[in-house]
Amino acid sequence: MRLARTVAAETIRYEEAPIPAPEPGRAVVRVRSVTLCGTDAHIWEDDYATELPIVQGHEFSATITRLHPQDEGGPFAVGDDVVVSPFAACGRCYACTIRRPNACAHMSVYGCYDDDGALAEFMLVPLARTRRIPESLPVDLAPLWEPVSISLQAVRRGRAQRGERVLVSGAGPIGLFALLALREAGCSVTVLDTDTERLGLAAGLGAAHTLAVERGSPTSPTARSLMPGPTDRAPPSSSTQPELPPRSLRQWTSWPPPGE
């Protein structure tokens, strides 16, 4: 099989490798579609906490091509279209023992940390981290489950309620998915970003207000007019994008406290 390995900054080498064989609890899949995010761009530029060389690709869909005999007759079958969680926790460190595996001290992530990712024709994947794609969802769109899940987690942890005003800081994919989830929850959403083109997308997706930090900040009259009195929470119920530009982060932390 062929794979694409990032070997240095902005350098990919195509390689030939043997197709893996199935193991108990692990299936062979043919990669169908891979989406790329900001993390992939940073890895490609060798500007991330990833040791090169590595095969990138952590958001992907695939089709099961081989199962170990031990797994035949189980919940999965050859021909199933699936997605796979790229993240693996050790289950032993302090974070894992308090049910915070996302902060695992020894985590591995396909295409990011330790494990080669999906820019390959075939992969060997653990069935415990595999989920079947519903027939109603196109296989080429299924890799978006990963960024969508991040947005939904942020919205859930924010505990936003119907009718509340919510600030989404960052209009990248994570922020835009959060906007859609918040609108479905009945919230009025303001989106903040440095990129006016992305803010246009946010407006098209139903943001009640957009705010470009280049033209105004959370301490400006424009921002105050959007939040004229004490907010529903302090600060507004918020869903934040994990990797904000420093300017956006400074603007967010300077949001006026309730009543000021």
TORDO-619581 format. One line per 3 residues: number of its first residue (from 0); their letters; for each residue x negated, y negated, z of N, C-alpha, C. Coordinates in steps of 0.2 Angstrom, whole numbers, plus 5000, padded with zeros to 4 digits. Layout:
// residues N
NUM> A> X Y Z X Y Z X Y Z; ...;
// end
This chain:
// residues 260
0> MRL> 4996 5006 5000 5000 5000 5000 4996 4994 5000; 4999 4988 4998 4995 4982 4998 4997 4978 5004; 4992 4974 5006 4994 4969 5012 4990 4963 5011;
3> ART> 4992 4957 5014 4989 4951 5013 4986 4949 5020; 4979 4949 5021 4976 4947 5027 4973 4940 5027; 4975 4936 5032 4972 4929 5033 4965 4931 5036;
6> VAA> 4960 4929 5033 4953 4931 5035 4949 4925 5038; 4952 4919 5036 4948 4912 5038 4953 4907 5036; 4952 4901 5038 4956 4895 5037 4958 4895 5030;
9> ETI> 4965 4895 5028 4967 4894 5022 4965 4899 5017; 4963 4905 5019 4960 4910 5015 4963 4917 5016; 4966 4920 5011 4970 4926 5011 4966 4931 5007;
12> RYE> 4965 4937 5009 4962 4943 5006 4967 4948 5005; 4968 4951 4999 4973 4956 4997 4969 4963 4998; 4972 4967 5002 4968 4974 5003 4973 4979 5002;
15> EAP> 4970 4985 5001 4974 4991 5000 4973 4995 5007; 4978 4998 5009 4978 5002 5015 4983 5008 5015; 4982 5013 5018 4986 5019 5018 4993 5018 5021;
18> IPA> 4998 5020 5018 5005 5020 5021 5005 5024 5028; 5007 5020 5033 5007 5024 5039 5012 5030 5040; 5011 5034 5044 5015 5040 5045 5020 5039 5051;
21> PEP> 5026 5041 5051 5030 5040 5057 5027 5044 5063; 5029 5041 5069 5027 5044 5075 5034 5044 5080; 5034 5048 5085 5040 5049 5089 5041 5042 5092;
24> GRA> 5047 5039 5091 5050 5033 5093 5047 5027 5088; 5044 5029 5083 5042 5023 5078 5043 5026 5071; 5046 5021 5067 5048 5023 5060 5044 5019 5055;
27> VVR> 5043 5022 5049 5040 5018 5044 5045 5014 5040; 5044 5008 5039 5049 5003 5035 5045 5000 5029; 5049 4999 5024 5047 4995 5019 5049 4988 5020;
30> VRS> 5045 4983 5020 5046 4976 5021 5050 4973 5015; 5056 4970 5017 5060 4967 5012 5059 4960 5011; 5059 4956 5016 5059 4949 5016 5055 4946 5022;
33> VTL> 5051 4941 5021 5048 4938 5027 5049 4930 5026; 5051 4927 5032 5051 4920 5032 5045 4917 5036; 5043 4911 5034 5037 4908 5037 5039 4902 5042;
36> CGT> 5036 4901 5047 5038 4895 5052 5032 4891 5053; 5032 4886 5057 5027 4882 5059 5021 4885 5062; 5022 4890 5066 5017 4894 5069 5013 4898 5063;
39> DAH> 5016 4900 5058 5012 4903 5052 5008 4898 5049; 5010 4892 5048 5006 4887 5045 5000 4885 5049; 5001 4885 5056 4995 4884 5060 4990 4889 5060;
42> IWE> 4993 4896 5060 4988 4901 5059 4984 4901 5053; 4988 4900 5047 4985 4899 5041 4979 4894 5041; 4980 4888 5045 4975 4883 5045 4970 4885 5050;
45> DDY> 4970 4890 5054 4966 4892 5059 4966 4887 5065; 4972 4885 5066 4973 4879 5071 4978 4882 5076; 4977 4888 5079 4982 4892 5083 4978 4897 5087;
48> ATE> 4981 4899 5093 4977 4903 5097 4978 4910 5095; 4976 4911 5088 4976 4918 5085 4969 4919 5083; 4967 4925 5084 4960 4927 5082 4961 4930 5075;
51> LPI> 4957 4927 5070 4957 4929 5063 4951 4934 5062; 4952 4939 5058 4957 4940 5053 4964 4944 5056; 4969 4942 5053 4976 4945 5055 4980 4945 5049;
54> VQG> 4985 4950 5048 4990 4950 5044 4996 4946 5047; 4998 4941 5044 5003 4937 5047 5010 4939 5045; 5015 4936 5048 5022 4938 5047 5025 4941 5053;
57> HEF> 5029 4937 5056 5033 4939 5062 5041 4939 5061; 5043 4936 5056 5050 4935 5055 5052 4939 5049; 5055 4945 5049 5055 4949 5043 5061 4954 5044;
60> SAT> 5063 4956 5038 5068 4962 5037 5065 4967 5033; 5068 4973 5034 5065 4979 5031 5070 4985 5031; 5068 4990 5027 5072 4996 5026 5068 5002 5029;
63> ITR> 5071 5006 5033 5068 5012 5035 5067 5017 5030; 5061 5020 5029 5059 5024 5024 5058 5031 5027; 5055 5032 5033 5053 5038 5036 5055 5038 5043;
66> LHP> 5057 5043 5046 5058 5044 5053 5054 5050 5055; 5052 5050 5061 5049 5056 5064 5054 5061 5065; 5053 5068 5064 5058 5073 5065 5062 5072 5072;
69> QDE> 5058 5070 5077 5061 5070 5084 5066 5064 5084; 5066 5059 5079 5071 5054 5079 5076 5055 5074; 5076 5060 5070 5081 5061 5066 5088 5063 5069;
72> GGP> 5094 5061 5067 5100 5062 5070 5101 5057 5076; 5097 5052 5077 5098 5047 5082 5102 5041 5079; 5101 5035 5082 5105 5029 5080 5103 5026 5073;
75> FAV> 5097 5028 5071 5094 5026 5065 5094 5031 5059; 5094 5029 5053 5094 5034 5048 5089 5031 5042; 5086 5035 5038 5083 5033 5032 5087 5029 5028;
78> GDD> 5085 5023 5026 5089 5019 5021 5093 5013 5025; 5092 5013 5032 5095 5008 5036 5091 5001 5035; 5095 4996 5034 5091 4989 5033 5091 4987 5041;
81> VVV> 5085 4984 5043 5084 4982 5050 5080 4976 5050; 5081 4973 5056 5076 4968 5058 5072 4971 5065; 5067 4968 5066 5062 4971 5072 5060 4965 5076;
84> SPF> 5061 4965 5082 5058 4960 5087 5050 4960 5086; 5047 4955 5085 5040 4955 5084 5036 4955 5091; 5040 4954 5096 5037 4952 5103 5037 4959 5107;
87> AAC> 5031 4960 5110 5030 4966 5115 5027 4963 5121; 5030 4965 5127 5028 4963 5133 5025 4969 5137; 5020 4968 5141 5017 4974 5145 5021 4978 5149;
90> GRC> 5026 4974 5153 5030 4977 5158 5027 4978 5164; 5021 4976 5165 5017 4977 5172 5015 4971 5175; 5014 4965 5172 5011 4959 5175 5017 4956 5179;
93> YAC> 5015 4951 5183 5019 4947 5187 5026 4945 5183; 5024 4941 5178 5030 4939 5174 5035 4944 5172; 5032 4950 5170 5037 4955 5168 5041 4958 5174;
96> TIR> 5038 4958 5180 5041 4961 5185 5046 4957 5188; 5046 4950 5186 5052 4946 5188 5056 4944 5183; 5056 4949 5178 5061 4948 5172 5060 4942 5168;
99> RPN> 5053 4940 5167 5052 4935 5162 5047 4937 5157; 5049 4942 5153 5044 4945 5149 5041 4940 5143; 5045 4935 5142 5043 4930 5138 5036 4926 5140;
102> ACA> 5035 4927 5146 5029 4924 5149 5024 4929 5151; 5024 4935 5148 5020 4940 5149 5012 4938 5148; 5008 4940 5153 5001 4939 5152 4997 4943 5147;
105> HMS> 5001 4948 5145 4997 4952 5140 5002 4953 5134; 5006 4949 5132 5010 4949 5126 5007 4950 5120; 5010 4954 5115 5008 4954 5108 5013 4953 5104;
108> VYG> 5012 4949 5098 5017 4947 5093 5014 4949 5086; 5019 4952 5082 5017 4954 5076 5014 4948 5072; 5009 4948 5069 5006 4943 5065 5004 4936 5068;
111> CYD> 5004 4937 5075 5002 4931 5079 4996 4933 5084; 4998 4938 5088 4993 4940 5093 4992 4948 5093; 4986 4950 5092 4984 4957 5092 4987 4961 5086;
114> DDG> 4993 4961 5085 4996 4966 5080 4997 4963 5073; 4995 4967 5068 4996 4964 5061 5003 4964 5060; 5005 4959 5055 5012 4957 5054 5015 4960 5048;
117> ALA> 5020 4957 5045 5024 4959 5040 5022 4957 5032; 5016 4954 5032 5014 4953 5025 5011 4959 5022; 5015 4964 5022 5012 4971 5019 5018 4975 5016;
120> EFM> 5017 4979 5012 5022 4983 5009 5026 4988 5014; 5022 4991 5019 5025 4995 5024 5022 4993 5031; 5026 4995 5036 5024 4994 5043 5027 5000 5047;
123> LVP> 5023 5001 5052 5026 5006 5057 5029 5002 5063; 5035 5003 5065 5038 4999 5070 5042 5003 5075; 5042 5001 5081 5045 5004 5087 5053 5004 5086;
126> LAR> 5056 5009 5087 5064 5009 5086 5067 5006 5092; 5064 5005 5097 5066 5002 5103 5067 4994 5102; 5063 4992 5097 5064 4985 5096 5067 4983 5089;
129> TRR> 5070 4988 5086 5073 4988 5080 5081 4987 5080; 5084 4983 5076 5091 4982 5076 5094 4983 5069; 5099 4986 5068 5102 4987 5061 5105 4980 5059;
132> IPE> 5104 4979 5052 5107 4972 5050 5114 4974 5048; 5119 4970 5050 5126 4971 5048 5127 4970 5040; 5132 4974 5038 5133 4974 5030 5135 4967 5028;
135> SLP> 5138 4963 5032 5140 4956 5030 5134 4951 5030; 5128 4953 5032 5122 4948 5032 5117 4950 5027; 5116 4946 5022 5111 4947 5017 5104 4949 5020;
138> VDL> 5101 4954 5017 5095 4956 5020 5089 4950 5019; 5090 4946 5014 5085 4941 5013 5086 4935 5018; 5092 4935 5021 5093 4930 5027 5092 4933 5034;
141> APL> 5092 4939 5034 5091 4942 5041 5085 4940 5045; 5079 4939 5042 5074 4937 5046 5075 4930 5050; 5080 4927 5048 5082 4920 5052 5084 4922 5059;
144> WEP> 5086 4928 5060 5088 4930 5067 5083 4928 5072; 5077 4928 5071 5072 4926 5076 5072 4919 5078; 5072 4914 5073 5072 4907 5075 5079 4905 5078;
147> VSI> 5085 4909 5075 5091 4907 5078 5092 4910 5085; 5089 4915 5087 5089 4918 5094 5085 4913 5099; 5080 4909 5096 5077 4904 5101 5082 4899 5102;
150> SLQ> 5085 4896 5097 5090 4891 5098 5095 4893 5102; 5098 4899 5101 5104 4901 5106 5102 4901 5113; 5095 4904 5114 5093 4904 5121 5092 4897 5124;
153> AVR> 5090 4892 5120 5089 4886 5123 5096 4883 5124; 5101 4884 5120 5108 4882 5121 5111 4885 5127; 5110 4891 5128 5113 4895 5134 5110 4892 5140;
156> RGR> 5103 4891 5140 5100 4889 5147 5101 4882 5148; 5103 4878 5143 5105 4871 5144 5112 4871 5147; 5116 4876 5147 5123 4876 5150 5128 4871 5147;
159> AQR> 5127 4869 5141 5131 4863 5139 5138 4865 5138; 5143 4861 5140 5150 4862 5140 5154 4858 5135; 5159 4860 5133 5164 4857 5128 5165 4850 5130;
162> GER> 5164 4845 5125 5165 4838 5126 5159 4834 5129; 5154 4838 5131 5148 4834 5133 5144 4831 5127; 5140 4826 5129 5135 4823 5124 5128 4827 5125;
165> VLV> 5125 4829 5120 5119 4833 5120 5114 4830 5116; 5108 4830 5118 5102 4827 5114 5098 4833 5112; 5097 4834 5105 5092 4839 5103 5086 4835 5100;
168> SGA> 5080 4837 5103 5074 4834 5102 5070 4838 5097; 5070 4835 5091 5067 4839 5085 5072 4842 5080; 5071 4840 5074 5076 4842 5069 5073 4847 5064;
171> GPI> 5068 4851 5067 5066 4857 5063 5071 4863 5063; 5069 4868 5060 5074 4874 5060 5077 4876 5067; 5073 4876 5072 5075 4878 5079 5080 4872 5081;
174> GLF> 5079 4866 5080 5083 4861 5082 5090 4861 5078; 5089 4862 5072 5095 4862 5068 5100 4868 5069; 5097 4874 5071 5101 4879 5073 5104 4878 5080;
177> ALL> 5101 4874 5084 5104 4872 5090 5109 4868 5089; 5109 4863 5085 5114 4858 5083 5120 4862 5081; 5119 4867 5077 5125 4871 5074 5129 4875 5080;
180> ALR> 5125 4877 5085 5127 4881 5090 5131 4876 5095; 5128 4870 5096 5131 4866 5101 5138 4863 5098; 5138 4862 5091 5144 4859 5088 5149 4864 5089;
183> EAG> 5148 4871 5088 5153 4876 5089 5155 4876 5096; 5151 4874 5101 5153 4874 5108 5157 4868 5109; 5158 4864 5104 5162 4858 5106 5158 4852 5109;
186> CSV> 5152 4852 5108 5148 4846 5110 5147 4841 5105; 5146 4834 5107 5144 4829 5103 5136 4828 5103; 5133 4829 5098 5126 4830 5097 5122 4824 5094;
189> TVL> 5117 4822 5098 5112 4817 5095 5106 4820 5094; 5103 4819 5088 5097 4823 5086 5091 4817 5085; 5086 4819 5088 5080 4814 5088 5074 4817 5084;
192> DTD> 5071 4814 5080 5065 4816 5076 5061 4810 5074; 5055 4812 5071 5051 4807 5068 5052 4807 5060; 5055 4812 5058 5056 4813 5051 5063 4811 5048;
195> TER> 5063 4806 5045 5070 4804 5043 5074 4809 5038; 5070 4812 5034 5073 4817 5029 5076 4823 5033; 5073 4825 5039 5075 4830 5043 5082 4828 5046;
198> LGL> 5081 4821 5048 5087 4818 5052 5093 4818 5047; 5092 4817 5040 5097 4818 5035 5100 4824 5035; 5096 4830 5036 5099 4836 5036 5103 4837 5042;
201> AAG> 5101 4834 5048 5105 4835 5054 5112 4831 5053; 5112 4826 5050 5118 4822 5049 5123 4826 5045; 5120 4829 5040 5124 4833 5035 5127 4840 5039;
204> LGA> 5123 4842 5044 5126 4848 5048 5130 4846 5054; 5132 4839 5054 5137 4837 5059 5134 4834 5065; 5128 4831 5065 5126 4828 5071 5130 4821 5072;
207> AHT> 5132 4820 5078 5136 4814 5079 5132 4807 5078; 5125 4808 5080 5121 4802 5079 5114 4805 5078; 5110 4802 5074 5103 4803 5073 5098 4797 5075;
210> LAV> 5092 4799 5078 5088 4793 5080 5081 4795 5078; 5078 4790 5074 5071 4791 5071 5067 4787 5076; 5062 4791 5079 5058 4788 5085 5053 4782 5082;
213> ERG> 5052 4782 5075 5048 4777 5072 5052 4770 5072; 5059 4771 5072 5062 4765 5072 5066 4763 5079; 5066 4768 5083 5069 4766 5090 5067 4772 5094;
216> SPT> 5067 4771 5101 5065 4776 5106 5070 4776 5111; 5070 4781 5115 5075 4782 5120 5075 4776 5125; 5070 4771 5125 5071 4765 5129 5074 4759 5125;
219> SPT> 5075 4760 5118 5077 4755 5114 5085 4753 5115; 5087 4747 5112 5094 4746 5113 5098 4751 5108; 5095 4753 5103 5099 4758 5099 5100 4765 5103;
222> ARS> 5095 4767 5106 5096 4773 5110 5101 4772 5116; 5101 4766 5119 5105 4765 5125 5112 4764 5122; 5113 4762 5116 5120 4761 5113 5123 4768 5112;
225> LMP> 5119 4773 5111 5121 4780 5110 5123 4783 5117; 5120 4781 5122 5121 4784 5129 5123 4778 5133; 5129 4775 5133 5130 4768 5136 5130 4768 5143;
228> GPT> 5132 4774 5146 5132 4774 5154 5128 4780 5156; 5130 4782 5162 5127 4788 5165 5128 4794 5161; 5124 4798 5159 5125 4804 5154 5128 4810 5158;
231> DRA> 5131 4814 5154 5134 4820 5157 5130 4824 5162; 5123 4824 5160 5118 4827 5165 5112 4822 5165; 5107 4823 5169 5102 4819 5169 5095 4822 5167;
234> PPS> 5092 4821 5162 5095 4817 5156 5101 4821 5152; 5103 4819 5146 5108 4822 5143 5107 4830 5143; 5112 4834 5143 5111 4841 5142 5107 4842 5136;
237> SST> 5101 4846 5136 5097 4845 5131 5094 4852 5128; 5093 4852 5122 5090 4858 5119 5084 4856 5115; 5078 4858 5117 5072 4855 5114 5068 4860 5110;
240> QPE> 5065 4857 5105 5061 4861 5100 5054 4863 5104; 5052 4869 5104 5046 4871 5108 5040 4867 5106; 5039 4865 5099 5032 4862 5097 5034 4855 5094;
243> LPP> 5035 4850 5099 5036 4843 5097 5030 4840 5095; 5030 4835 5090 5024 4830 5090 5023 4826 5096; 5017 4825 5098 5016 4821 5104 5020 4815 5105;
246> RSL> 5021 4811 5099 5025 4805 5100 5032 4807 5102; 5035 4812 5099 5042 4814 5101 5042 4816 5108; 5037 4819 5110 5037 4822 5117 5037 4816 5122;
249> RQW> 5033 4810 5120 5032 4804 5125 5039 4801 5125; 5042 4800 5119 5049 4797 5118 5054 4801 5123; 5054 4807 5122 5059 4811 5126 5058 4810 5134;
252> TSW> 5051 4810 5136 5050 4810 5143 5052 4803 5146; 5052 4798 5141 5054 4791 5143 5061 4789 5143; 5066 4794 5142 5073 4793 5141 5075 4790 5148;
255> PPP> 5079 4785 5148 5081 4781 5154 5085 4786 5158; 5084 4785 5165 5088 4789 5170 5095 4787 5170; 5100 4791 5172 5107 4789 5172 5108 4782 5176;
258> GE> 5112 4778 5173 5114 4772 5176 5109 4766 5175; 5103 4767 5172 5098 4762 5171 5099 4759 5164;
// end
